[in-house]
Each structure stands twice: as structure tokens, then as C-alpha cells.
């Protein structure tokens, strides 16, 4: 019995596309969830050329019955392979969630079938009442959270969005979540070295990525037009934008570049407002670089002065090295926990949801 044969059998969290009969999970922490009673589940999952590089493979985690810790996680090999998802000595009822741990910049996660080999499908798990969307960069992806600064070189095996601030925040608030995040991404530039004086634009920035379900994957699969627009079944009840860290690497407190960021951020919020006119938006910045915090505070103040009273700014402190640091100076698990706690308190106090 293939769970994916009938959409009544499952629900999908986060962005996704269907490509040639394959369910392609897009951004970090996107997942497919279902319930069954039985002993064994396998899935046929396909990945692409990134799987040939041990450092950039796609990683998947399996959660059972809402546990905070996956029962197992594994990398995908190139091509189509069958993977064991769940096995039990005796038949049991279980909710199963297959989640993409690695980010969209790397290996593809394309699920062809989810086969219940010994058991039967049960009613699909229900979604939560509220949804929170996070728009961000490597911090939101959980980049390097399981690595150690000055010891490890980044690999996708170190990415863990489930233990990063975004998913922690959603779980604390009892909300479903959707991540639209990409390492090195920003509003006006991808991350650049301090000696580079031109913005890095060879890949789409978040304002270009955001309207689409999975612009990157469809481009890699050969599409040049008619990309799949993202049309969610449920609109978010709150949006968190955690962008600007990579823009700092280009702006460097140069006034005209700060102004570029200011204008770009305003334009991005205006585009968001076309589909989310009154959704509370929380803008977050500062945990890895604070050089644009003042500019972002002024940007949010201008938006509020123009009449958008549903947007606010959380100025976060720089990460404390005593809490440890992950790969490439990224936040540790402790830092993510602190950020999630701060963000939850801020949302409850400032982001009034209907």
C-alpha cells in the first residue's frame, strides 16, 4: 500500500513540489506525515548528483508519535533507493513523519513511494490550529549546529533545523511551521568576503526565491520558465524574517549600501503584504552580525510610520562564545535555545495574532 497514492492518507508540512510523480520536499524541515498500524514501512527516495559528495548529501530524519528526537536519520545515495523507515517486532499504531534535515541548496529529497509492507493506513494526523513561517538564511537552516568551530569543516550531516531556533519556537508556541531558508542568502547580496566590493548575485536572493515553491530544484531539473508558484493551503498566522546577516558582509556600514538594504527590505515587506496584509511580521537580526541592526530598526520604524502596525523588530544580542560556536562561527544548540526563548517571549508580547 503506497501512502502517497491518495492525498487523504498524508499531510505535508513546509514547501514542496510534485515532479514526475515524485514528492519533492523543498526547504529545511519540510516533511510528510501519516499514520498507520502495522510493523514495517519502507520508502523509495531519490537524490541527485549532490549525493556523490559526502559533504553535501541530502539528509532525512524519521520521527514517530510526535517524539522530540528522531528514531533515526540517514543520508541519501544518488539515484532511487529503498530505505527502511519504520520496523517493529509487533504490530503497533504510529504517527510517522519523514523530514528533510539538509537544506535546499544541496541534495534533492524526492519521495516516489511510501510503502506499508505489513499493516494498514490510519486516519491522517491533523494539522495544528496555527502556522508560523520563517524566512531566513543559514541560521534558520540549523547550519553547523552539530559542528564545532575551528575543528569541523561544514557538511550537511551537521545541519539540524529541528534543533534550531525556528522549529524550537514553533514547538514552544504549539504551532505548525514552514521554513523558507537558504544559507548565505540575503536581501541585497549573498555572503561575500570582506575584500569583495560587489554584491554576490549569481543565485536568486530571498526576494526572488520566496514566491516559488522550489525555484532551485526546478531550475536544476531543467526548467527555464513557468516555475511553480507557492500557493499554500493555509496562510501563516505569523511571519518571522531573519535576514540581514549575509547582507552585512557586503554593506559593511557603508551608507549607500545600508540604504540599498533599507530599500530592498521595504520592497520585500511590501511584496509580502500583497498576500499577507495584516499578518504579524517579526523582523530579527543580530545574533551573528549586528552591523545592520540600526538600519533594520529604522526600516521597521518607517514601515510602522507608513501605517503598518503589524510589524516589529527584535534586536537580538550577539552570540556568547561561552555557549559554544558551531561550524563557521554559526550558533550552537545552546544559542539557538536562547534565541527561541527570547523570540517566543517577544511574539507573545508584541505579535498579536487573531
C-alpha positions in Angstrom: 0.0 0.0 0.0 1.5 3.3 -1.1 0.7 6.1 1.3 1.2 8.7 -1.4 -1.4 7.1 -3.7 -4.2 9.2 -2.0 -3.7 12.7 -0.6 -6.2 11.8 2.1 -3.6 9.5 3.6 -1.0 12.1 4.5 -0.2 15.8 5.2 2.8 17.8 4.1 4.5 20.4 6.2 6.6 23.1 4.5 7.0 23.8 0.8 7.1 21.0 -1.8 6.5 20.3 -5.4 5.5 17.2 -7.4 8.0 16.4 -10.1 7.2 13.5 -12.4 5.2 11.7 -9.7 7.7 12.4 -7.0 7.0 14.3 -3.9 10.0 16.7 -3.6 10.5 18.2 -0.2 11.9 21.7 -0.6 13.3 23.7 2.3 14.8 22.6 5.6 12.4 20.8 8.0 9.8 20.2 5.3 8.1 16.9 5.9 5.4 14.3 5.0 3.4 12.8 7.9 0.9 9.9 8.1 -0.4 7.3 10.4 -0.6 3.5 10.2 -1.0 0.4 12.2 1.5 -2.4 11.4 5.1 -3.5 11.6 7.0 -2.2 8.6 7.3 0.9 6.3 9.8 1.4 3.5 10.1 4.4 1.2 11.7 4.8 -2.3 13.6 8.1 -2.2 15.6 9.6 -5.0 18.5 12.1 -4.7 20.7 13.8 -7.3 24.4 14.5 -8.1 25.0 16.2 -4.7 24.8 12.7 -3.2 28.1 11.9 -4.7 29.8 14.4 -2.5 30.0 13.1 1.1 29.8 16.7 2.4 26.6 17.8 0.5 24.3 14.8 0.7 20.6 15.2 1.4 19.8 14.0 5.0 16.4 12.7 6.2 15.1 12.1 9.7 12.2 9.9 10.8 10.0 10.9 13.8 7.4 8.6 15.4 4.5 9.6 17.6 5.5 13.2 18.0 8.8 12.4 19.8 11.3 15.3 20.1 14.1 13.0 18.9 14.0 11.1 15.6 14.2 7.3 15.7 16.8 7.5 13.0 18.4 9.9 10.4 20.3 9.0 7.3 21.9 10.4 4.2 20.5 9.7 0.7 22.5 8.0 -2.0 22.5 9.2 -5.6 19.6 7.7 -7.6 16.5 5.9 -6.5 16.8 3.6 -3.5 14.6 1.9 -0.9 15.1 3.0 2.7 13.7 1.4 5.8 11.5 4.0 7.6 9.9 2.0 10.4 10.1 -1.5 11.7 8.6 -3.2 14.8 8.5 -6.7 16.1 4.8 -6.4 16.8 2.1 -4.5 15.0 1.5 -1.1 16.6 -0.3 2.2 15.7 2.1 5.0 15.0 2.2 8.5 13.5 5.3 8.8 11.2 6.9 11.9 10.0 9.7 11.9 7.3 11.6 15.2 7.5 14.2 16.8 5.3 17.1 17.9 7.6 19.5 19.2 4.9 18.8 22.5 3.1 17.5 23.2 -0.3 20.9 24.3 -1.7 22.2 20.7 -1.7 20.8 17.2 -2.3 17.3 16.5 -3.6 14.8 14.6 -1.5 12.2 13.2 -3.9 9.9 10.5 -2.5 8.4 8.2 -5.0 6.5 5.8 -2.7 5.9 5.2 1.0 5.0 1.5 1.2 3.2 0.0 4.2 4.6 -3.5 3.8 2.9 -5.1 6.8 -0.1 -3.1 8.1 -2.8 -0.6 7.2 -3.2 3.1 6.8 -4.9 5.0 9.6 -6.6 8.5 9.6 -4.1 11.2 8.7 -2.7 13.3 11.6 -4.4 16.7 12.0 -2.6 19.9 11.5 -2.3 22.4 14.4 -4.6 25.4 14.6 -1.8 27.9 13.8 1.1 28.2 11.4 4.3 30.2 11.7 6.5 30.9 8.7 10.3 31.6 9.0 12.1 33.4 6.2 15.9 33.1 6.8 19.4 32.0 6.0 21.8 29.5 7.4 20.8 30.3 11.0 17.3 29.2 10.3 18.6 26.1 8.4 20.5 25.0 11.5 23.7 25.2 9.6 26.7 23.9 11.5 24.7 23.4 14.7 26.2 20.0 15.3 29.7 21.1 14.3 32.5 22.7 16.3 34.2 26.0 15.4 37.9 25.6 14.3 37.5 21.8 14.4 35.0 20.8 11.8 34.5 21.7 8.1 30.9 22.1 7.2 28.9 19.1 5.9 25.2 18.6 5.6 25.5 15.9 8.3 25.9 18.8 10.8 22.6 20.6 9.8 19.7 20.2 12.1 16.8 22.5 11.6 14.7 20.7 14.2 17.0 21.8 17.0 17.5 25.3 15.6 15.6 28.4 16.9 12.8 28.3 14.3 11.5 24.8 14.9 12.1 25.3 18.7 10.0 28.4 18.6 7.2 26.8 16.7 7.1 23.8 19.1 7.1 26.0 22.2 4.2 28.0 20.8 2.3 24.9 19.7 2.3 25.9 16.0 2.9 24.2 12.7 5.9 25.7 10.9 7.2 26.4 7.4 10.8 27.4 6.7 11.9 29.3 3.6 15.7 29.4 4.3 18.9 29.3 2.4 22.5 29.5 3.7 24.4 32.7 2.6 21.2 34.3 1.4 20.0 37.9 1.9 18.0 40.8 0.7 20.7 42.6 -1.5 23.6 40.1 -1.5 24.7 36.6 -0.7 27.6 36.3 1.8 30.8 37.8 0.4 34.3 38.0 1.8 35.2 41.4 3.3 37.5 42.2 0.4 34.7 41.9 -2.2 33.1 45.1 -3.3 30.3 43.9 -5.5 27.1 42.1 -4.3 27.0 38.4 -4.9 24.1 37.7 -7.2 24.8 34.5 -9.1 22.0 32.7 -7.3 18.5 34.1 -6.5 18.2 36.2 -3.4 15.3 35.6 -1.0 13.0 38.2 -2.6 13.3 36.2 -5.8 13.1 32.8 -4.2 10.2 33.5 -1.9 7.2 33.5 -4.3 8.1 30.0 -5.7 7.5 26.5 -4.2 11.0 25.4 -5.2 12.7 27.6 -7.8 16.1 26.0 -7.2 15.1 22.4 -7.8 13.0 23.2 -10.9 16.0 25.1 -12.3 18.3 22.2 -11.6 15.8 19.9 -13.4 16.0 22.0 -16.5 13.0 24.4 -16.2 13.6 27.9 -17.6 10.1 29.3 -17.2 6.6 28.5 -15.7 8.1 27.8 -12.3 5.6 26.5 -9.7 4.3 29.4 -7.6 3.8 28.6 -3.9 0.0 28.5 -3.2 -0.3 27.3 0.4 -3.5 25.7 1.6 -3.1 27.6 4.9 -1.7 31.1 5.3 0.7 31.7 8.2 -0.6 33.3 11.3 2.7 34.9 11.9 5.8 35.5 9.8 9.4 35.8 11.2 12.0 37.3 8.8 15.6 36.6 10.0 17.6 38.1 7.1 20.4 40.6 7.0 23.4 38.7 8.4 24.8 38.0 5.0 23.9 41.4 3.7 26.2 42.8 6.5 29.1 41.1 4.8 28.6 43.4 1.8 27.1 46.5 3.4 29.9 46.9 6.0 28.2 50.1 7.4 28.8 51.9 4.1 25.9 54.4 3.9 24.9 53.8 0.3 24.9 50.1 0.9 22.9 50.4 4.1 20.4 52.4 2.0 20.3 49.6 -0.5 19.4 47.2 2.2 16.8 49.6 3.6 15.1 50.0 0.3 15.3 46.3 -0.5 13.9 45.2 2.8 10.9 47.7 2.4 10.2 46.3 -1.0 10.3 42.8 0.2 7.8 43.5 3.0 5.6 45.3 0.6 5.5 42.2 -1.6 4.7 40.1 1.5 1.8 42.4 2.3 0.2 41.7 -1.0 -0.7 38.2 0.2 -0.5 38.8 4.0 -1.9 42.3 4.5 -2.4 42.0 8.3 -0.3 39.0 9.3 2.1 40.0 12.2 5.7 40.1 11.0 8.6 39.9 13.4 12.0 41.1 11.9 15.0 39.5 13.7 18.7 40.3 13.4 21.9 40.4 15.4 23.0 37.0 16.6 25.9 36.6 14.1 26.4 40.2 12.9 25.0 43.5 14.2 26.2 46.0 11.6 22.7 46.4 10.0 20.7 46.3 13.2 20.3 50.1 13.4 19.3 50.2 9.8 16.7 47.5 10.2 15.3 49.2 13.3 14.9 52.4 11.2 13.4 50.4 8.4 10.7 48.8 10.6 10.0 52.2 12.2 9.5 53.7 8.7 7.1 50.9 7.8 5.2 51.5 11.0 5.1 55.2 10.4 3.6 54.5 6.9 0.7 52.6 8.6 1.9 49.0 9.0 1.3 48.5 12.7 1.6 44.7 12.4 5.4 44.7 12.0 8.0 44.8 14.8 11.8 44.4 15.3 13.6 42.1 17.7 17.2 43.3 18.2 19.0 40.2 19.4 22.3 40.2 21.2 25.4 38.8 19.6 26.0 35.1 20.4 28.0 34.4 23.5 31.2 32.4 22.8 30.9 30.8 26.2 27.8 28.9 24.9 30.0 27.3 22.2 30.0 28.0 18.5 29.2 25.7 15.6 30.9 25.3 12.2 32.0 28.6 10.5 31.0 30.7 13.6 27.4 29.6 13.5 25.2 29.5 16.6 25.5 26.4 18.9 22.5 24.5 20.1 22.6 26.5 23.4 22.5 29.8 21.5 19.6 28.6 19.4 17.7 27.6 22.5 18.3 31.1 24.0 17.2 32.8 20.7 14.0 30.6 20.6 13.2 31.6 24.2 13.7 35.3 23.5 11.7 35.1 20.3 8.8 33.3 22.0 8.6 35.9 24.7 8.7 38.7 22.1 6.0 37.1 20.0 3.7 36.6 22.9 4.2 40.3 24.0 4.3 42.1 20.6 2.8 40.0 17.8 -0.9 40.0 18.4 -2.5 37.3 16.4 -6.2 37.0 15.7 
